[in-house]
Amino acid sequence: MKNQLNCPQNLKLWAVIPAAGSGSRFSKSELKQYQVIQNKTVLEHTVLRLNSLPLSGYVLAIGEQDNFAKTIAFEALEKAHFCLGGSERVNSVLNALNYLSQIASEEDWVLVHDAARPCVTQDSLIQLVNAAAASGQSAILAIPVRDTLKSVETGAEISKTVDRSKLWQAQTPQMAKLGVLKHAIEQALLAQVSITDEASALEHLSEPVQVVPGRSDNIKITYPDDLELAKLILASQQSAI
């Protein structure tokens, strides 16, 4: 049986989708979020998945030269908002949070999700929201590290095997209250802390963040091979419905 959303009716959910990256590891000339799978762009699939939740709205942080995003007929287009992205992912997220601050409450919840992560399931999204709403704490989807990890400090020589028993691989969405997340990112930037995801900014201020077990098929499209894998995952997920 599928999980049901168990959160107060007055709880407001918003999504932030940073989509201003250059995607240089995917292609020097093409943006991964605009590659097409089953007649939809990757970004459309991502927005479609997020809209399986009762969102109050979603904000797409796009590049200054992006003239395509606003022409797409996204799911729940009436809930779509756009803002200018930044030079790095963290800057795009902060710009979107600043935009949201004008139309949302600091106590509203925000789910930050990678534009090129189109395979997240509704069940995983519901589990994430339920966990955050029940605890009142920030939460992220993550999976335990499965493979043996090696530390290589110089050249190609292994220096040691890393204990993976307590290691988790972070995914998105990552969920926090708007005011808490905005403040955490601002403070981390001021302190020049390396912010690789939203949780790292929250950790900098010792804000508790819990992991919610995700799924290994919630992949992020980074390289061209990932696009082919995403096609297979989406087809498999749809055939299982």
C-alpha positions as a Markdown table, in Angstrom:
| # | Residue | x | y | z |
|---|---|---|---|---|
| 1 | Met | 0.0 | 0.0 | 0.0 |
| 2 | Lys | 1.3 | 3.5 | -0.9 |
| 3 | Asn | 2.1 | 6.0 | 1.8 |
| 4 | Gln | -0.4 | 8.7 | 2.5 |
| 5 | Leu | 0.4 | 12.3 | 3.2 |
| 6 | Asn | 0.1 | 12.9 | 7.0 |
| 7 | Cys | 0.6 | 16.6 | 7.7 |
| 8 | Pro | -1.6 | 19.4 | 9.0 |
| 9 | Gln | -4.0 | 20.9 | 6.4 |
| 10 | Asn | -2.6 | 24.4 | 7.0 |
| 11 | Leu | 1.0 | 23.3 | 6.2 |
| 12 | Lys | 2.2 | 25.0 | 3.1 |
| 13 | Leu | 4.7 | 23.4 | 0.7 |
| 14 | Trp | 6.8 | 25.1 | -1.9 |
| 15 | Ala | 9.4 | 23.7 | -4.3 |
| 16 | Val | 12.6 | 25.4 | -5.4 |
| 17 | Ile | 14.3 | 24.0 | -8.6 |
| 18 | Pro | 17.7 | 25.5 | -9.3 |
| 19 | Ala | 18.0 | 25.2 | -13.1 |
| 20 | Ala | 20.6 | 27.8 | -14.0 |
| 21 | Gly | 23.7 | 25.5 | -14.2 |
| 22 | Ser | 25.8 | 25.2 | -17.3 |
| 23 | Gly | 25.8 | 21.5 | -17.2 |
| 24 | Ser | 29.4 | 21.4 | -18.4 |
| 25 | Arg | 29.9 | 17.8 | -17.4 |
| 26 | Phe | 27.0 | 16.7 | -19.5 |
| 27 | Ser | 27.8 | 18.8 | -22.6 |
| 28 | Lys | 29.5 | 22.0 | -23.5 |
| 29 | Ser | 26.6 | 23.0 | -25.8 |
| 30 | Glu | 23.5 | 21.4 | -24.4 |
| 31 | Leu | 21.7 | 21.7 | -21.0 |
| 32 | Lys | 20.8 | 18.4 | -19.4 |
| 33 | Gln | 17.5 | 19.7 | -18.1 |
| 34 | Tyr | 16.2 | 20.3 | -21.6 |
| 35 | Gln | 17.0 | 16.8 | -23.0 |
| 36 | Val | 13.9 | 15.0 | -24.0 |
| 37 | Ile | 12.5 | 11.7 | -22.6 |
| 38 | Gln | 9.2 | 10.4 | -23.7 |
| 39 | Asn | 8.2 | 13.7 | -25.4 |
| 40 | Lys | 9.0 | 15.8 | -22.3 |
| 41 | Thr | 12.1 | 17.6 | -21.2 |
| 42 | Val | 13.9 | 16.3 | -18.1 |
| 43 | Leu | 12.8 | 19.5 | -16.3 |
| 44 | Glu | 9.1 | 18.8 | -17.2 |
| 45 | His | 9.4 | 15.3 | -15.7 |
| 46 | Thr | 11.0 | 16.8 | -12.6 |
| 47 | Val | 8.2 | 19.4 | -12.2 |
| 48 | Leu | 5.6 | 16.7 | -12.8 |
| 49 | Arg | 7.0 | 14.6 | -10.0 |
| 50 | Leu | 7.1 | 17.5 | -7.5 |
| 51 | Asn | 3.5 | 18.4 | -8.4 |
| 52 | Ser | 2.3 | 15.0 | -7.1 |
| 53 | Leu | 2.5 | 16.9 | -3.8 |
| 54 | Pro | -0.1 | 19.6 | -2.9 |
| 55 | Leu | 2.4 | 22.5 | -3.6 |
| 56 | Ser | 1.4 | 26.1 | -3.1 |
| 57 | Gly | 3.8 | 26.9 | -5.9 |
| 58 | Tyr | 7.2 | 26.2 | -7.3 |
| 59 | Val | 10.1 | 28.5 | -8.2 |
| 60 | Leu | 12.4 | 27.8 | -11.1 |
| 61 | Ala | 15.7 | 29.6 | -10.9 |
| 62 | Ile | 16.9 | 29.9 | -14.5 |
| 63 | Gly | 19.9 | 31.4 | -16.3 |
| 64 | Glu | 20.0 | 34.9 | -17.6 |
| 65 | Gln | 20.3 | 33.7 | -21.2 |
| 66 | Asp | 17.6 | 31.0 | -20.8 |
| 67 | Asn | 14.8 | 32.0 | -23.2 |
| 68 | Phe | 13.3 | 28.5 | -23.3 |
| 69 | Ala | 12.0 | 27.7 | -19.8 |
| 70 | Lys | 9.2 | 30.2 | -19.8 |
| 71 | Thr | 7.8 | 28.7 | -23.1 |
| 72 | Ile | 7.3 | 25.2 | -21.6 |
| 73 | Ala | 3.8 | 24.1 | -20.6 |
| 74 | Phe | 4.8 | 22.8 | -17.2 |
| 75 | Glu | 2.4 | 20.8 | -15.0 |
| 76 | Ala | 0.3 | 23.2 | -12.8 |
| 77 | Leu | 1.6 | 26.1 | -14.8 |
| 78 | Glu | -0.5 | 28.5 | -12.7 |
| 79 | Lys | 1.7 | 27.6 | -9.7 |
| 80 | Ala | 5.0 | 28.3 | -11.6 |
| 81 | His | 7.2 | 31.2 | -10.6 |
| 82 | Phe | 10.6 | 32.2 | -12.2 |
| 83 | Cys | 13.6 | 34.0 | -10.8 |
| 84 | Leu | 17.1 | 34.7 | -12.0 |
| 85 | Gly | 19.6 | 32.0 | -11.0 |
| 86 | Gly | 23.1 | 32.6 | -9.7 |
| 87 | Ser | 26.7 | 31.7 | -10.6 |
| 88 | Glu | 26.5 | 28.6 | -8.4 |
| 89 | Arg | 23.7 | 26.3 | -7.3 |
| 90 | Val | 23.7 | 27.8 | -3.8 |
| 91 | Asn | 23.2 | 31.3 | -5.3 |
| 92 | Ser | 20.3 | 30.1 | -7.4 |
| 93 | Val | 18.7 | 28.6 | -4.3 |
| 94 | Leu | 19.1 | 31.7 | -2.3 |
| 95 | Asn | 17.7 | 33.9 | -5.1 |
| 96 | Ala | 14.6 | 31.6 | -5.2 |
| 97 | Leu | 14.3 | 31.8 | -1.4 |
| 98 | Asn | 14.5 | 35.6 | -1.5 |
| 99 | Tyr | 11.8 | 35.5 | -4.2 |
| 100 | Leu | 9.6 | 33.2 | -2.1 |
| 101 | Ser | 10.0 | 35.4 | 1.0 |
| 102 | Gln | 7.9 | 38.0 | -0.8 |
| 103 | Ile | 4.9 | 35.6 | -1.2 |
| 104 | Ala | 5.3 | 33.0 | 1.5 |
| 105 | Ser | 5.7 | 32.7 | 5.3 |
| 106 | Glu | 9.0 | 32.0 | 7.0 |
| 107 | Glu | 7.2 | 29.0 | 8.6 |
| 108 | Asp | 6.3 | 27.5 | 5.2 |
| 109 | Trp | 8.2 | 24.4 | 4.1 |
| 110 | Val | 10.4 | 24.4 | 1.0 |
| 111 | Leu | 11.6 | 21.4 | -0.9 |
| 112 | Val | 14.8 | 22.1 | -2.9 |
| 113 | His | 15.1 | 19.6 | -5.8 |
| 114 | Asp | 17.7 | 19.2 | -8.6 |
| 115 | Ala | 16.3 | 20.1 | -12.0 |
| 116 | Ala | 18.0 | 17.0 | -13.5 |
| 117 | Arg | 16.6 | 14.5 | -11.0 |
| 118 | Pro | 13.4 | 13.4 | -12.8 |
| 119 | Cys | 12.9 | 10.0 | -11.3 |
| 120 | Val | 12.0 | 10.7 | -7.7 |
| 121 | Thr | 8.9 | 8.8 | -6.8 |
| 122 | Gln | 5.7 | 10.1 | -5.2 |
| 123 | Asp | 6.2 | 7.7 | -2.3 |
| 124 | Ser | 9.6 | 9.0 | -1.5 |
| 125 | Leu | 8.3 | 12.6 | -1.6 |
| 126 | Ile | 5.5 | 11.7 | 0.8 |
| 127 | Gln | 7.8 | 10.0 | 3.2 |
| 128 | Leu | 10.1 | 13.0 | 3.2 |
| 129 | Val | 7.2 | 15.5 | 3.9 |
| 130 | Asn | 5.7 | 13.2 | 6.6 |
| 131 | Ala | 9.1 | 12.9 | 8.4 |
| 132 | Ala | 9.7 | 16.7 | 8.3 |
| 133 | Ala | 6.2 | 17.6 | 9.3 |
| 134 | Ala | 6.1 | 15.1 | 12.2 |
| 135 | Ser | 9.4 | 16.2 | 13.7 |
| 136 | Gly | 9.4 | 19.8 | 12.8 |
| 137 | Gln | 13.0 | 19.3 | 11.6 |
| 138 | Ser | 14.7 | 19.6 | 8.3 |
| 139 | Ala | 15.1 | 16.4 | 6.3 |
| 140 | Ile | 16.7 | 15.1 | 3.1 |
| 141 | Leu | 16.3 | 12.0 | 1.0 |
| 142 | Ala | 19.4 | 9.8 | 1.2 |
| 143 | Ile | 20.5 | 6.3 | 0.7 |
| 144 | Pro | 23.2 | 4.3 | 2.6 |
| 145 | Val | 26.5 | 4.0 | 0.8 |
| 146 | Arg | 26.7 | 0.4 | -0.6 |
| 147 | Asp | 30.1 | 0.2 | -2.3 |
| 148 | Thr | 33.5 | -0.1 | -0.6 |
| 149 | Leu | 35.1 | 3.3 | -0.4 |
| 150 | Lys | 38.8 | 4.0 | -0.9 |
| 151 | Ser | 40.7 | 7.1 | 0.1 |
| 152 | Val | 43.3 | 8.1 | -2.5 |
| 153 | Glu | 45.5 | 11.0 | -1.3 |
| 154 | Thr | 48.3 | 11.1 | -3.9 |
| 155 | Gly | 48.4 | 9.8 | -7.4 |
| 156 | Ala | 46.4 | 6.6 | -7.9 |
| 157 | Glu | 47.6 | 4.8 | -4.7 |
| 158 | Ile | 45.0 | 3.8 | -2.1 |
| 159 | Ser | 45.8 | 5.1 | 1.3 |
| 160 | Lys | 43.0 | 3.4 | 3.2 |
| 161 | Thr | 39.5 | 1.9 | 3.1 |
| 162 | Val | 36.8 | 4.2 | 4.4 |
| 163 | Asp | 34.3 | 2.8 | 6.9 |
| 164 | Arg | 31.0 | 3.2 | 5.1 |
| 165 | Ser | 28.8 | 1.9 | 8.0 |
| 166 | Lys | 27.7 | 5.4 | 8.9 |
| 167 | Leu | 27.8 | 7.0 | 5.5 |
| 168 | Trp | 24.8 | 8.1 | 3.5 |
| 169 | Gln | 24.6 | 9.4 | -0.1 |
| 170 | Ala | 22.6 | 12.6 | -0.1 |
| 171 | Gln | 19.8 | 13.1 | -2.7 |
| 172 | Thr | 17.1 | 15.7 | -3.2 |
| 173 | Pro | 14.6 | 17.0 | -2.4 |
| 174 | Gln | 16.0 | 18.6 | 0.7 |
| 175 | Met | 13.4 | 20.1 | 2.9 |
| 176 | Ala | 13.4 | 22.9 | 5.5 |
| 177 | Lys | 11.4 | 25.8 | 6.7 |
| 178 | Leu | 11.8 | 28.9 | 4.4 |
| 179 | Gly | 13.2 | 31.2 | 7.1 |
| 180 | Val | 15.5 | 28.6 | 8.6 |
| 181 | Leu | 17.0 | 27.6 | 5.3 |
| 182 | Lys | 17.4 | 31.2 | 4.0 |
| 183 | His | 19.2 | 32.3 | 7.2 |
| 184 | Ala | 21.5 | 29.2 | 7.1 |
| 185 | Ile | 22.6 | 29.8 | 3.5 |
| 186 | Glu | 23.2 | 33.5 | 4.1 |
| 187 | Gln | 25.3 | 32.7 | 7.2 |
| 188 | Ala | 27.3 | 30.0 | 5.5 |
| 189 | Leu | 28.0 | 32.2 | 2.5 |
| 190 | Leu | 29.2 | 35.0 | 4.9 |
| 191 | Ala | 31.5 | 32.5 | 6.6 |
| 192 | Gln | 32.7 | 31.3 | 3.2 |
| 193 | Val | 31.8 | 27.7 | 4.0 |
| 194 | Ser | 31.7 | 25.2 | 1.1 |
| 195 | Ile | 28.0 | 24.6 | 0.5 |
| 196 | Thr | 27.4 | 21.5 | -1.7 |
| 197 | Asp | 23.8 | 21.1 | -0.7 |
| 198 | Glu | 21.2 | 22.7 | 1.5 |
| 199 | Ala | 21.9 | 20.3 | 4.4 |
| 200 | Ser | 25.5 | 21.5 | 4.5 |
| 201 | Ala | 24.4 | 25.1 | 5.1 |
| 202 | Leu | 22.0 | 23.9 | 7.9 |
| 203 | Glu | 24.8 | 21.8 | 9.4 |
| 204 | His | 27.0 | 24.8 | 9.6 |
| 205 | Leu | 24.5 | 26.4 | 12.0 |
| 206 | Ser | 24.0 | 23.1 | 13.9 |
| 207 | Glu | 20.4 | 22.9 | 12.7 |
| 208 | Pro | 19.3 | 19.3 | 13.0 |
| 209 | Val | 18.7 | 17.5 | 9.7 |
| 210 | Gln | 17.4 | 14.0 | 9.4 |
| 211 | Val | 17.9 | 11.5 | 6.6 |
| 212 | Val | 14.8 | 9.8 | 5.1 |
| 213 | Pro | 15.6 | 6.6 | 3.2 |
| 214 | Gly | 15.3 | 7.3 | -0.5 |
| 215 | Arg | 15.6 | 5.0 | -3.5 |
| 216 | Ser | 18.6 | 4.2 | -5.7 |
| 217 | Asp | 16.7 | 5.1 | -8.8 |
| 218 | Asn | 16.4 | 8.7 | -7.8 |
| 219 | Ile | 19.4 | 9.5 | -10.0 |
| 220 | Lys | 20.8 | 12.8 | -10.9 |
| 221 | Ile | 21.6 | 13.2 | -14.6 |
| 222 | Thr | 25.2 | 14.5 | -14.7 |
| 223 | Tyr | 26.8 | 12.6 | -17.7 |
| 224 | Pro | 25.3 | 11.6 | -21.1 |
| 225 | Asp | 25.1 | 7.9 | -19.9 |
| 226 | Asp | 22.8 | 9.0 | -17.1 |
| 227 | Leu | 20.2 | 10.2 | -19.6 |
| 228 | Glu | 19.9 | 6.7 | -21.0 |
| 229 | Leu | 19.6 | 5.3 | -17.5 |
| 230 | Ala | 16.9 | 7.9 | -16.7 |
| 231 | Lys | 15.0 | 6.8 | -19.8 |
| 232 | Leu | 15.0 | 3.2 | -18.6 |
| 233 | Ile | 14.0 | 4.1 | -15.0 |
| 234 | Leu | 11.1 | 6.3 | -16.1 |
| 235 | Ala | 9.8 | 3.6 | -18.4 |
| 236 | Ser | 10.1 | 1.0 | -15.7 |
| 237 | Gln | 8.4 | 3.2 | -13.1 |
| 238 | Gln | 5.5 | 3.9 | -15.4 |
| 239 | Ser | 5.0 | 0.2 | -16.3 |
| 240 | Ala | 4.9 | -0.6 | -12.6 |
| 241 | Ile | 2.0 | 1.8 | -11.9 |
